[in-house]
Amino acid sequence: MDSKKRYKTLKKTLPKNYSVRTIKPFVPTITEDDYTLGYIQRYFVQKANDKNSIIYEISPNTFNTLLANVFFKTVRLNWKISGTDDEIKTVNKKVLIYASKTIPAITLYLPNLLQFSKNNLGI
């Protein structure tokens, strides 16, 4: 069966209200309280069946809705944003090594280990 016929056949089997889930990217807003705490929670998602698919940073609400969805791999990170550059880099590198067990390419998505730190923002 050619691709078009297969697609039409499969499409007929889907429920009428079926829709493809679109992922809305999210950028966290950092507050002074976050800097005092020293960490922020960051949430990421990638299609489960394609290790080369786009990795998205998502909101906590989106993360919670996708957590049990078998079509997506999800990761929550405790991202360090306060301390010395060396402390921040060391902690965030360990966090990424752990997260890469679920989403292997996350280290490519987050190359700046000082992202969101006051030192990196020049504050």
N, C-alpha and C positions, 0 to 999 in steps of 0.2 A: 504494500500500500504506500502511495507517495505521501509526502509530508502534508500537503494541503488536505487530502482526504482524511488522513489520520487526525489532523487538527479539528476538522469539522465533526468527525465522529466523537472525539473526546469532548468537544465543546457541548454537544447535545446531552452528554451525561452529567454535566455540571448543574447544580441547582440554579434557578432563575436569579436568585439574589447573590450569587457568587461574584466576588470581586477580588482582584489581585491587590494584595496589601502593599501600599506604598509607604516607604519609610521617610519620615520628615526629619532631616538633620537638626541637631540642637547644639548650641554653644552655651556652656555654663556661664552664669554671671557670678563673679566672685565678690564677696562682701568682706568688710573688715572682720566680721565674726569668723569667717572662713579662715582668714589669715591668722587670727588668734588661735583658732582650733588647730591650724597647721595642715589640714587635709580637706579635700572635697571628694565627694562621690562622683564618679564618672561612669557612664553607661554606654556600651557598644554592642552592635549587632552586625551579623553577616549571614548571608544565605547559607544554610546548612549543607546544601548539595554542591556548592561551588567554592572551593578554597581560594579561588582567584577573584571572587566577586567583591564588590565595593564594601568597605567597612564604614559604618555610619556611627557617629556619636549621637545618642538619642536622649530624650528626656526621661526622667524617672517614671512618669506615667506610661510612656511607650514601652519602656523596659518591662514594666509589670505586666502589660498586655501580651508581650511576646515571650515572656519567661517560659511558659508551658507550650509554646508553639514549636512543633517538631521541625518546621521548615526554616527555623532560624537558630543560630548559635548566639548566645548572649553572654556578656561579661560585665561585671561591676568591679570598678577599681577604686581603691582608696588612694587617691593621687596626692602626694605630698607637695605643699606649696609654700611652706615656711621652713626656715632654717638656713644653714650655709649651703652654698651651691653643691659642695661635695656630699652633704647629708641628703639633700633633695635628690641628686642624681643617683646615689646609692640605693635609696628606698624605691624610687620610681623604676629603676632598672630591675630590681627584684620583683616589683609588682608586674612589670611587663613580661618577665620570664614566666611567672605563674600564669598570667592571662594568655600567653601564647600556647599553653596546653589546650586551650579551647579555640582560640582564634590565632593560628600560627603567624599570620602576617601583621598582627597588631603592632609589632615593633617597627614595621615600615610605616604604618599609619601615624605613629607617635614618635618621631625621631628626636624631638626636642624634650629632653627629660626635665627641663626647667620651665616648661609651659605653665603659665599662670602664676609662677612665683613672682614675688615682689622684685626680686633681684633681676629677673628676666624682663620685667615691665619697666624697669628704671624708676620705680616709685621710691 
